[in-house]
Amino acid sequence: MFQTKQCVQQCLMKTLIGLFMKTRVCLVKHLLKCLVKILSKIRVYSIIPTLATFSDIHAD
């Protein structure tokens, strides 16, 4: 009985840790997308030139 309880607890912990990691990755991706969208709207390319696209830099 004790081994079964311990196994269930370990499985639950692994599941919770896995869900937390996936949620964290999705949250970071979403925050980065929002940040890039906001920065592109206010055109802060002089501060962060890596966000500028090739066409933005070489526009006539």
mmCIF file as Biopython writes it, N, C-alpha, C and O atoms, coordinates in Angstrom:
data_model
#
loop_
_atom_site.group_PDB
_atom_site.id
_atom_site.type_symbol
_atom_site.label_atom_id
_atom_site.label_alt_id
_atom_site.label_comp_id
_atom_site.label_asym_id
_atom_site.label_entity_id
_atom_site.label_seq_id
_atom_site.pdbx_PDB_ins_code
_atom_site.Cartn_x
_atom_site.Cartn_y
_atom_site.Cartn_z
_atom_site.occupancy
_atom_site.B_iso_or_equiv
_atom_site.auth_seq_id
_atom_site.auth_asym_id
_atom_site.pdbx_PDB_model_num
ATOM 1   N N  . MET A ? 1  ? 0.825  -1.197 0.000   1.0 0.0 1  A 1 
ATOM 2   C CA . MET A ? 1  ? 0.000  0.000  0.000   1.0 0.0 1  A 1 
ATOM 3   C C  . MET A ? 1  ? 0.868  1.260  0.000   1.0 0.0 1  A 1 
ATOM 4   O O  . MET A ? 1  ? 0.588  2.210  -0.732  1.0 0.0 1  A 1 
ATOM 5   N N  . PHE A ? 2  ? 1.920  1.267  0.821   1.0 0.0 2  A 1 
ATOM 6   C CA . PHE A ? 2  ? 2.790  2.443  0.900   1.0 0.0 2  A 1 
ATOM 7   C C  . PHE A ? 2  ? 3.481  2.695  -0.435  1.0 0.0 2  A 1 
ATOM 8   O O  . PHE A ? 2  ? 3.625  3.842  -0.856  1.0 0.0 2  A 1 
ATOM 9   N N  . GLN A ? 3  ? 3.918  1.599  -1.113  1.0 0.0 3  A 1 
ATOM 10  C CA . GLN A ? 3  ? 4.607  1.759  -2.397  1.0 0.0 3  A 1 
ATOM 11  C C  . GLN A ? 3  ? 3.665  2.336  -3.445  1.0 0.0 3  A 1 
ATOM 12  O O  . GLN A ? 3  ? 4.075  3.164  -4.259  1.0 0.0 3  A 1 
ATOM 13  N N  . THR A ? 4  ? 2.412  1.907  -3.432  1.0 0.0 4  A 1 
ATOM 14  C CA . THR A ? 4  ? 1.437  2.427  -4.391  1.0 0.0 4  A 1 
ATOM 15  C C  . THR A ? 4  ? 1.221  3.921  -4.165  1.0 0.0 4  A 1 
ATOM 16  O O  . THR A ? 4  ? 1.195  4.702  -5.116  1.0 0.0 4  A 1 
ATOM 17  N N  . LYS A ? 5  ? 1.066  4.311  -2.905  1.0 0.0 5  A 1 
ATOM 18  C CA . LYS A ? 5  ? 0.866  5.727  -2.579  1.0 0.0 5  A 1 
ATOM 19  C C  . LYS A ? 5  ? 2.072  6.553  -3.016  1.0 0.0 5  A 1 
ATOM 20  O O  . LYS A ? 5  ? 1.919  7.642  -3.569  1.0 0.0 5  A 1 
ATOM 21  N N  . GLN A ? 6  ? 3.265  6.030  -2.767  1.0 0.0 6  A 1 
ATOM 22  C CA . GLN A ? 6  ? 4.486  6.737  -3.142  1.0 0.0 6  A 1 
ATOM 23  C C  . GLN A ? 6  ? 4.587  6.860  -4.663  1.0 0.0 6  A 1 
ATOM 24  O O  . GLN A ? 6  ? 4.992  7.902  -5.177  1.0 0.0 6  A 1 
ATOM 25  N N  . CYS A ? 7  ? 4.218  5.796  -5.382  1.0 0.0 7  A 1 
ATOM 26  C CA . CYS A ? 7  ? 4.264  5.820  -6.846  1.0 0.0 7  A 1 
ATOM 27  C C  . CYS A ? 7  ? 3.283  6.851  -7.405  1.0 0.0 7  A 1 
ATOM 28  O O  . CYS A ? 7  ? 3.612  7.599  -8.326  1.0 0.0 7  A 1 
ATOM 29  N N  . VAL A ? 8  ? 2.074  6.882  -6.836  1.0 0.0 8  A 1 
ATOM 30  C CA . VAL A ? 8  ? 1.070  7.854  -7.279  1.0 0.0 8  A 1 
ATOM 31  C C  . VAL A ? 8  ? 1.560  9.278  -7.018  1.0 0.0 8  A 1 
ATOM 32  O O  . VAL A ? 8  ? 1.389  10.152 -7.867  1.0 0.0 8  A 1 
ATOM 33  N N  . GLN A ? 9  ? 2.161  9.518  -5.867  1.0 0.0 9  A 1 
ATOM 34  C CA . GLN A ? 9  ? 2.684  10.849 -5.551  1.0 0.0 9  A 1 
ATOM 35  C C  . GLN A ? 9  ? 3.782  11.252 -6.534  1.0 0.0 9  A 1 
ATOM 36  O O  . GLN A ? 9  ? 3.819  12.396 -6.987  1.0 0.0 9  A 1 
ATOM 37  N N  . GLN A ? 10 ? 4.673  10.317 -6.864  1.0 0.0 10 A 1 
ATOM 38  C CA . GLN A ? 10 ? 5.749  10.620 -7.815  1.0 0.0 10 A 1 
ATOM 39  C C  . GLN A ? 10 ? 5.182  10.925 -9.196  1.0 0.0 10 A 1 
ATOM 40  O O  . GLN A ? 10 ? 5.633  11.852 -9.869  1.0 0.0 10 A 1 
ATOM 41  N N  . CYS A ? 11 ? 4.183  10.135 -9.616  1.0 0.0 11 A 1 
ATOM 42  C CA . CYS A ? 11 ? 3.567  10.376 -10.925 1.0 0.0 11 A 1 
ATOM 43  C C  . CYS A ? 11 ? 2.888  11.741 -10.972 1.0 0.0 11 A 1 
ATOM 44  O O  . CYS A ? 11 ? 2.997  12.460 -11.965 1.0 0.0 11 A 1 
ATOM 45  N N  . LEU A ? 12 ? 2.190  12.095 -9.898  1.0 0.0 12 A 1 
ATOM 46  C CA . LEU A ? 12 ? 1.535  13.402 -9.842  1.0 0.0 12 A 1 
ATOM 47  C C  . LEU A ? 12 ? 2.550  14.539 -9.876  1.0 0.0 12 A 1 
ATOM 48  O O  . LEU A ? 12 ? 2.338  15.545 -10.552 1.0 0.0 12 A 1 
ATOM 49  N N  . MET A ? 13 ? 3.637  14.382 -9.156  1.0 0.0 13 A 1 
ATOM 50  C CA . MET A ? 13 ? 4.670  15.416 -9.150  1.0 0.0 13 A 1 
ATOM 51  C C  . MET A ? 13 ? 5.278  15.584 -10.540 1.0 0.0 13 A 1 
ATOM 52  O O  . MET A ? 13 ? 5.488  16.708 -10.996 1.0 0.0 13 A 1 
ATOM 53  N N  . LYS A ? 14 ? 5.562  14.463 -11.215 1.0 0.0 14 A 1 
ATOM 54  C CA . LYS A ? 14 ? 6.126  14.542 -12.567 1.0 0.0 14 A 1 
ATOM 55  C C  . LYS A ? 14 ? 5.150  15.234 -13.509 1.0 0.0 14 A 1 
ATOM 56  O O  . LYS A ? 14 ? 5.554  16.050 -14.337 1.0 0.0 14 A 1 
ATOM 57  N N  . THR A ? 15 ? 3.865  14.909 -13.384 1.0 0.0 15 A 1 
ATOM 58  C CA . THR A ? 15 ? 2.852  15.527 -14.234 1.0 0.0 15 A 1 
ATOM 59  C C  . THR A ? 15 ? 2.760  17.023 -13.964 1.0 0.0 15 A 1 
ATOM 60  O O  . THR A ? 15 ? 2.713  17.822 -14.900 1.0 0.0 15 A 1 
ATOM 61  N N  . LEU A ? 16 ? 2.735  17.406 -12.690 1.0 0.0 16 A 1 
ATOM 62  C CA . LEU A ? 16 ? 2.648  18.826 -12.346 1.0 0.0 16 A 1 
ATOM 63  C C  . LEU A ? 16 ? 3.872  19.597 -12.819 1.0 0.0 16 A 1 
ATOM 64  O O  . LEU A ? 16 ? 3.751  20.714 -13.322 1.0 0.0 16 A 1 
ATOM 65  N N  . ILE A ? 17 ? 5.047  19.004 -12.659 1.0 0.0 17 A 1 
ATOM 66  C CA . ILE A ? 17 ? 6.276  19.664 -13.112 1.0 0.0 17 A 1 
ATOM 67  C C  . ILE A ? 17 ? 6.252  19.817 -14.630 1.0 0.0 17 A 1 
ATOM 68  O O  . ILE A ? 17 ? 6.630  20.864 -15.156 1.0 0.0 17 A 1 
ATOM 69  N N  . GLY A ? 18 ? 5.810  18.774 -15.337 1.0 0.0 18 A 1 
ATOM 70  C CA . GLY A ? 18 ? 5.712  18.844 -16.797 1.0 0.0 18 A 1 
ATOM 71  C C  . GLY A ? 18 ? 4.756  19.928 -17.249 1.0 0.0 18 A 1 
ATOM 72  O O  . GLY A ? 18 ? 5.062  20.687 -18.170 1.0 0.0 18 A 1 
ATOM 73  N N  . LEU A ? 19 ? 3.596  20.006 -16.604 1.0 0.0 19 A 1 
ATOM 74  C CA . LEU A ? 19 ? 2.623  21.044 -16.953 1.0 0.0 19 A 1 
ATOM 75  C C  . LEU A ? 19 ? 3.173  22.434 -16.667 1.0 0.0 19 A 1 
ATOM 76  O O  . LEU A ? 19 ? 2.967  23.358 -17.454 1.0 0.0 19 A 1 
ATOM 77  N N  . PHE A ? 20 ? 3.863  22.587 -15.556 1.0 0.0 20 A 1 
ATOM 78  C CA . PHE A ? 20 ? 4.451  23.878 -15.203 1.0 0.0 20 A 1 
ATOM 79  C C  . PHE A ? 20 ? 5.475  24.306 -16.251 1.0 0.0 20 A 1 
ATOM 80  O O  . PHE A ? 20 ? 5.502  25.466 -16.663 1.0 0.0 20 A 1 
ATOM 81  N N  . MET A ? 21 ? 6.319  23.365 -16.682 1.0 0.0 21 A 1 
ATOM 82  C CA . MET A ? 21 ? 7.348  23.692 -17.667 1.0 0.0 21 A 1 
ATOM 83  C C  . MET A ? 21 ? 6.709  24.098 -18.993 1.0 0.0 21 A 1 
ATOM 84  O O  . MET A ? 21 ? 7.140  25.074 -19.608 1.0 0.0 21 A 1 
ATOM 85  N N  . LYS A ? 22 ? 5.685  23.365 -19.444 1.0 0.0 22 A 1 
ATOM 86  C CA . LYS A ? 22 ? 5.010  23.703 -20.699 1.0 0.0 22 A 1 
ATOM 87  C C  . LYS A ? 22 ? 4.332  25.061 -20.599 1.0 0.0 22 A 1 
ATOM 88  O O  . LYS A ? 22 ? 4.402  25.867 -21.528 1.0 0.0 22 A 1 
ATOM 89  N N  . THR A ? 23 ? 3.678  25.311 -19.473 1.0 0.0 23 A 1 
ATOM 90  C CA . THR A ? 23 ? 2.997  26.591 -19.274 1.0 0.0 23 A 1 
ATOM 91  C C  . THR A ? 23 ? 3.999  27.737 -19.276 1.0 0.0 23 A 1 
ATOM 92  O O  . THR A ? 23 ? 3.742  28.794 -19.853 1.0 0.0 23 A 1 
ATOM 93  N N  . ARG A ? 24 ? 5.143  27.525 -18.627 1.0 0.0 24 A 1 
ATOM 94  C CA . ARG A ? 24 ? 6.167  28.566 -18.566 1.0 0.0 24 A 1 
ATOM 95  C C  . ARG A ? 24 ? 6.708  28.879 -19.956 1.0 0.0 24 A 1 
ATOM 96  O O  . ARG A ? 24 ? 6.903  30.046 -20.296 1.0 0.0 24 A 1 
ATOM 97  N N  . VAL A ? 25 ? 6.952  27.846 -20.761 1.0 0.0 25 A 1 
ATOM 98  C CA . VAL A ? 25 ? 7.466  28.051 -22.116 1.0 0.0 25 A 1 
ATOM 99  C C  . VAL A ? 25 ? 6.445  28.817 -22.950 1.0 0.0 25 A 1 
ATOM 100 O O  . VAL A ? 25 ? 6.806  29.752 -23.665 1.0 0.0 25 A 1 
ATOM 101 N N  . CYS A ? 26 ? 5.168  28.426 -22.861 1.0 0.0 26 A 1 
ATOM 102 C CA . CYS A ? 26 ? 4.125  29.123 -23.620 1.0 0.0 26 A 1 
ATOM 103 C C  . CYS A ? 26 ? 3.996  30.575 -23.178 1.0 0.0 26 A 1 
ATOM 104 O O  . CYS A ? 26 ? 3.810  31.464 -24.009 1.0 0.0 26 A 1 
ATOM 105 N N  . LEU A ? 27 ? 4.093  30.816 -21.891 1.0 0.0 27 A 1 
ATOM 106 C CA . LEU A ? 27 ? 3.982  32.175 -21.367 1.0 0.0 27 A 1 
ATOM 107 C C  . LEU A ? 27 ? 5.130  33.046 -21.860 1.0 0.0 27 A 1 
ATOM 108 O O  . LEU A ? 27 ? 4.912  34.192 -22.253 1.0 0.0 27 A 1 
ATOM 109 N N  . VAL A ? 28 ? 6.339  32.521 -21.843 1.0 0.0 28 A 1 
ATOM 110 C CA . VAL A ? 28 ? 7.504  33.280 -22.313 1.0 0.0 28 A 1 
ATOM 111 C C  . VAL A ? 28 ? 7.359  33.587 -23.802 1.0 0.0 28 A 1 
ATOM 112 O O  . VAL A ? 28 ? 7.631  34.709 -24.229 1.0 0.0 28 A 1 
ATOM 113 N N  . LYS A ? 29 ? 6.933  32.601 -24.596 1.0 0.0 29 A 1 
ATOM 114 C CA . LYS A ? 29 ? 6.737  32.836 -26.032 1.0 0.0 29 A 1 
ATOM 115 C C  . LYS A ? 29 ? 5.696  33.924 -26.262 1.0 0.0 29 A 1 
ATOM 116 O O  . LYS A ? 29 ? 5.890  34.809 -27.095 1.0 0.0 29 A 1 
ATOM 117 N N  . HIS A ? 30 ? 4.598  33.857 -25.526 1.0 0.0 30 A 1 
ATOM 118 C CA . HIS A ? 30 ? 3.538  34.856 -25.676 1.0 0.0 30 A 1 
ATOM 119 C C  . HIS A ? 30 ? 4.037  36.249 -25.294 1.0 0.0 30 A 1 
ATOM 120 O O  . HIS A ? 30 ? 3.752  37.221 -25.993 1.0 0.0 30 A 1 
ATOM 121 N N  . LEU A ? 31 ? 4.773  36.350 -24.198 1.0 0.0 31 A 1 
ATOM 122 C CA . LEU A ? 31 ? 5.302  37.647 -23.771 1.0 0.0 31 A 1 
ATOM 123 C C  . LEU A ? 31 ? 6.273  38.216 -24.796 1.0 0.0 31 A 1 
ATOM 124 O O  . LEU A ? 31 ? 6.265  39.419 -25.058 1.0 0.0 31 A 1 
ATOM 125 N N  . LEU A ? 32 ? 7.112  37.358 -25.379 1.0 0.0 32 A 1 
ATOM 126 C CA . LEU A ? 32 ? 8.047  37.834 -26.399 1.0 0.0 32 A 1 
ATOM 127 C C  . LEU A ? 32 ? 7.311  38.324 -27.638 1.0 0.0 32 A 1 
ATOM 128 O O  . LEU A ? 32 ? 7.681  39.349 -28.212 1.0 0.0 32 A 1 
ATOM 129 N N  . LYS A ? 33 ? 6.268  37.600 -28.059 1.0 0.0 33 A 1 
ATOM 130 C CA . LYS A ? 33 ? 5.484  38.038 -29.217 1.0 0.0 33 A 1 
ATOM 131 C C  . LYS A ? 33 ? 4.846  39.397 -28.947 1.0 0.0 33 A 1 
ATOM 132 O O  . LYS A ? 33 ? 4.864  40.282 -29.802 1.0 0.0 33 A 1 
ATOM 133 N N  . CYS A ? 34 ? 4.285  39.551 -27.755 1.0 0.0 34 A 1 
ATOM 134 C CA . CYS A ? 34 ? 3.659  40.832 -27.399 1.0 0.0 34 A 1 
ATOM 135 C C  . CYS A ? 34 ? 4.687  41.958 -27.375 1.0 0.0 34 A 1 
ATOM 136 O O  . CYS A ? 34 ? 4.417  43.059 -27.856 1.0 0.0 34 A 1 
ATOM 137 N N  . LEU A ? 35 ? 5.853  41.686 -26.821 1.0 0.0 35 A 1 
ATOM 138 C CA . LEU A ? 35 ? 6.902  42.697 -26.748 1.0 0.0 35 A 1 
ATOM 139 C C  . LEU A ? 35 ? 7.352  43.124 -28.139 1.0 0.0 35 A 1 
ATOM 140 O O  . LEU A ? 35 ? 7.513  44.316 -28.398 1.0 0.0 35 A 1 
ATOM 141 N N  . VAL A ? 36 ? 7.555  42.165 -29.032 1.0 0.0 36 A 1 
ATOM 142 C CA . VAL A ? 36 ? 7.967  42.485 -30.398 1.0 0.0 36 A 1 
ATOM 143 C C  . VAL A ? 36 ? 6.882  43.286 -31.101 1.0 0.0 36 A 1 
ATOM 144 O O  . VAL A ? 36 ? 7.183  44.232 -31.829 1.0 0.0 36 A 1 
ATOM 145 N N  . LYS A ? 37 ? 5.625  42.917 -30.891 1.0 0.0 37 A 1 
ATOM 146 C CA . LYS A ? 37 ? 4.519  43.635 -31.521 1.0 0.0 37 A 1 
ATOM 147 C C  . LYS A ? 37 ? 4.459  45.077 -31.026 1.0 0.0 37 A 1 
ATOM 148 O O  . LYS A ? 37 ? 4.277  46.000 -31.819 1.0 0.0 37 A 1 
ATOM 149 N N  . ILE A ? 38 ? 4.610  45.268 -29.730 1.0 0.0 38 A 1 
ATOM 150 C CA . ILE A ? 38 ? 4.572  46.621 -29.153 1.0 0.0 38 A 1 
ATOM 151 C C  . ILE A ? 38 ? 5.742  47.450 -29.666 1.0 0.0 38 A 1 
ATOM 152 O O  . ILE A ? 38 ? 5.567  48.606 -30.053 1.0 0.0 38 A 1 
ATOM 153 N N  . LEU A ? 39 ? 6.932  46.860 -29.669 1.0 0.0 39 A 1 
ATOM 154 C CA . LEU A ? 39 ? 8.106  47.602 -30.130 1.0 0.0 39 A 1 
ATOM 155 C C  . LEU A ? 39 ? 8.013  47.935 -31.610 1.0 0.0 39 A 1 
ATOM 156 O O  . LEU A ? 39 ? 8.466  48.998 -32.034 1.0 0.0 39 A 1 
ATOM 157 N N  . SER A ? 40 ? 7.429  47.038 -32.404 1.0 0.0 40 A 1 
ATOM 158 C CA . SER A ? 40 ? 7.308  47.333 -33.830 1.0 0.0 40 A 1 
ATOM 159 C C  . SER A ? 40 ? 6.289  48.442 -34.071 1.0 0.0 40 A 1 
ATOM 160 O O  . SER A ? 40 ? 6.407  49.190 -35.041 1.0 0.0 40 A 1 
ATOM 161 N N  . LYS A ? 41 ? 5.297  48.552 -33.202 1.0 0.0 41 A 1 
ATOM 162 C CA . LYS A ? 41 ? 4.307  49.619 -33.359 1.0 0.0 41 A 1 
ATOM 163 C C  . LYS A ? 41 ? 4.902  50.981 -33.045 1.0 0.0 41 A 1 
ATOM 164 O O  . LYS A ? 41 ? 4.555  51.967 -33.695 1.0 0.0 41 A 1 
ATOM 165 N N  . ILE A ? 42 ? 5.785  51.056 -32.070 1.0 0.0 42 A 1 
ATOM 166 C CA . ILE A ? 42 ? 6.358  52.355 -31.721 1.0 0.0 42 A 1 
ATOM 167 C C  . ILE A ? 42 ? 7.694  52.600 -32.426 1.0 0.0 42 A 1 
ATOM 168 O O  . ILE A ? 42 ? 8.329  53.636 -32.232 1.0 0.0 42 A 1 
ATOM 169 N N  . ARG A ? 43 ? 8.107  51.636 -33.241 1.0 0.0 43 A 1 
ATOM 170 C CA . ARG A ? 43 ? 9.315  51.777 -34.084 1.0 0.0 43 A 1 
ATOM 171 C C  . ARG A ? 43 ? 10.551 52.157 -33.281 1.0 0.0 43 A 1 
ATOM 172 O O  . ARG A ? 43 ? 11.135 53.219 -33.497 1.0 0.0 43 A 1 
ATOM 173 N N  . VAL A ? 44 ? 10.943 51.302 -32.368 1.0 0.0 44 A 1 
ATOM 174 C CA . VAL A ? 44 ? 12.119 51.551 -31.541 1.0 0.0 44 A 1 
ATOM 175 C C  . VAL A ? 44 ? 13.316 50.834 -32.148 1.0 0.0 44 A 1 
ATOM 176 O O  . VAL A ? 44 ? 14.111 50.230 -31.428 1.0 0.0 44 A 1 
ATOM 177 N N  . TYR A ? 45 ? 13.446 50.897 -33.447 1.0 0.0 45 A 1 
ATOM 178 C CA . TYR A ? 45 ? 14.527 50.175 -34.115 1.0 0.0 45 A 1 
ATOM 179 C C  . TYR A ? 45 ? 15.891 50.767 -33.799 1.0 0.0 45 A 1 
ATOM 180 O O  . TYR A ? 45 ? 16.897 50.060 -33.857 1.0 0.0 45 A 1 
ATOM 181 N N  . SER A ? 46 ? 15.943 52.043 -33.469 1.0 0.0 46 A 1 
ATOM 182 C CA . SER A ? 46 ? 17.245 52.635 -33.154 1.0 0.0 46 A 1 
ATOM 183 C C  . SER A ? 46 ? 17.790 52.101 -31.832 1.0 0.0 46 A 1 
ATOM 184 O O  . SER A ? 46 ? 19.004 52.023 -31.645 1.0 0.0 46 A 1 
ATOM 185 N N  . ILE A ? 47 ? 16.889 51.732 -30.910 1.0 0.0 47 A 1 
ATOM 186 C CA . ILE A ? 47 ? 17.326 51.184 -29.630 1.0 0.0 47 A 1 
ATOM 187 C C  . ILE A ? 47 ? 17.625 49.695 -29.758 1.0 0.0 47 A 1 
ATOM 188 O O  . ILE A ? 47 ? 18.611 49.201 -29.210 1.0 0.0 47 A 1 
ATOM 189 N N  . ILE A ? 48 ? 16.762 48.983 -30.487 1.0 0.0 48 A 1 
ATOM 190 C CA . ILE A ? 48 ? 16.934 47.539 -30.641 1.0 0.0 48 A 1 
ATOM 191 C C  . ILE A ? 48 ? 16.974 47.225 -32.137 1.0 0.0 48 A 1 
ATOM 192 O O  . ILE A ? 48 ? 15.950 46.849 -32.707 1.0 0.0 48 A 1 
ATOM 193 N N  . PRO A ? 49 ? 18.125 47.369 -32.778 1.0 0.0 49 A 1 
ATOM 194 C CA . PRO A ? 49 ? 18.203 47.191 -34.228 1.0 0.0 49 A 1 
ATOM 195 C C  . PRO A ? 49 ? 17.932 45.763 -34.684 1.0 0.0 49 A 1 
ATOM 196 O O  . PRO A ? 49 ? 17.595 45.561 -35.851 1.0 0.0 49 A 1 
ATOM 197 N N  . THR A ? 50 ? 18.064 44.775 -33.823 1.0 0.0 50 A 1 
ATOM 198 C CA . THR A ? 50 ? 17.839 43.395 -34.244 1.0 0.0 50 A 1 
ATOM 199 C C  . THR A ? 50 ? 16.376 43.126 -34.554 1.0 0.0 50 A 1 
ATOM 200 O O  . THR A ? 50 ? 16.071 42.142 -35.228 1.0 0.0 50 A 1 
ATOM 201 N N  . LEU A ? 51 ? 15.460 43.969 -34.086 1.0 0.0 51 A 1 
ATOM 202 C CA . LEU A ? 51 ? 14.050 43.768 -34.379 1.0 0.0 51 A 1 
ATOM 203 C C  . LEU A ? 51 ? 13.654 44.352 -35.734 1.0 0.0 51 A 1 
ATOM 204 O O  . LEU A ? 51 ? 12.574 44.055 -36.244 1.0 0.0 51 A 1 
ATOM 205 N N  . ALA A ? 52 ? 14.515 45.173 -36.314 1.0 0.0 52 A 1 
ATOM 206 C CA . ALA A ? 52 ? 14.223 45.758 -37.613 1.0 0.0 52 A 1 
ATOM 207 C C  . ALA A ? 52 ? 14.391 44.707 -38.697 1.0 0.0 52 A 1 
ATOM 208 O O  . ALA A ? 52 ? 15.302 43.880 -38.647 1.0 0.0 52 A 1 
ATOM 209 N N  . THR A ? 53 ? 13.506 44.752 -39.671 1.0 0.0 53 A 1 
ATOM 210 C CA . THR A ? 53 ? 13.620 43.802 -40.778 1.0 0.0 53 A 1 
ATOM 211 C C  . THR A ? 53 ? 14.512 44.390 -41.857 1.0 0.0 53 A 1 
ATOM 212 O O  . THR A ? 53 ? 14.804 45.586 -41.845 1.0 0.0 53 A 1 
ATOM 213 N N  . PHE A ? 54 ? 14.938 43.562 -42.774 1.0 0.0 54 A 1 
ATOM 214 C CA . PHE A ? 54 ? 15.812 43.998 -43.859 1.0 0.0 54 A 1 
ATOM 215 C C  . PHE A ? 54 ? 15.143 45.095 -44.678 1.0 0.0 54 A 1 
ATOM 216 O O  . PHE A ? 54 ? 15.795 46.068 -45.057 1.0 0.0 54 A 1 
ATOM 217 N N  . SER A ? 55 ? 13.844 44.948 -44.957 1.0 0.0 55 A 1 
ATOM 218 C CA . SER A ? 55 ? 13.140 45.944 -45.768 1.0 0.0 55 A 1 
ATOM 219 C C  . SER A ? 55 ? 13.008 47.277 -45.034 1.0 0.0 55 A 1 
ATOM 220 O O  . SER A ? 55 ? 13.014 48.332 -45.668 1.0 0.0 55 A 1 
ATOM 221 N N  . ASP A ? 56 ? 12.888 47.241 -43.702 1.0 0.0 56 A 1 
ATOM 222 C CA . ASP A ? 56 ? 12.804 48.489 -42.943 1.0 0.0 56 A 1 
ATOM 223 C C  . ASP A ? 56 ? 14.116 49.261 -42.994 1.0 0.0 56 A 1 
ATOM 224 O O  . ASP A ? 56 ? 14.115 50.490 -43.062 1.0 0.0 56 A 1 
ATOM 225 N N  . ILE A ? 57 ? 15.216 48.554 -42.962 1.0 0.0 57 A 1 
ATOM 226 C CA . ILE A ? 57 ? 16.528 49.196 -42.949 1.0 0.0 57 A 1 
ATOM 227 C C  . ILE A ? 57 ? 16.862 49.778 -44.320 1.0 0.0 57 A 1 
ATOM 228 O O  . ILE A ? 57 ? 17.413 50.874 -44.420 1.0 0.0 57 A 1 
ATOM 229 N N  . HIS A ? 58 ? 16.525 49.038 -45.374 1.0 0.0 58 A 1 
ATOM 230 C CA . HIS A ? 58 ? 16.926 49.430 -46.725 1.0 0.0 58 A 1 
ATOM 231 C C  . HIS A ? 58 ? 15.782 50.025 -47.532 1.0 0.0 58 A 1 
ATOM 232 O O  . HIS A ? 58 ? 15.806 49.950 -48.761 1.0 0.0 58 A 1 
ATOM 233 N N  . ALA A ? 59 ? 14.800 50.604 -46.896 1.0 0.0 59 A 1 
ATOM 234 C CA . ALA A ? 59 ? 13.692 51.224 -47.621 1.0 0.0 59 A 1 
ATOM 235 C C  . ALA A ? 59 ? 14.168 52.522 -48.262 1.0 0.0 59 A 1 
ATOM 236 O O  . ALA A ? 59 ? 14.927 53.287 -47.668 1.0 0.0 59 A 1 
ATOM 237 N N  . ASP A ? 60 ? 13.709 52.749 -49.480 1.0 0.0 60 A 1 
ATOM 238 C CA . ASP A ? 60 ? 14.113 53.982 -50.192 1.0 0.0 60 A 1 
ATOM 239 C C  . ASP A ? 60 ? 13.221 55.128 -49.810 1.0 0.0 60 A 1 
ATOM 240 O O  . ASP A ? 60 ? 13.402 56.242 -50.301 1.0 0.0 60 A 1 
#
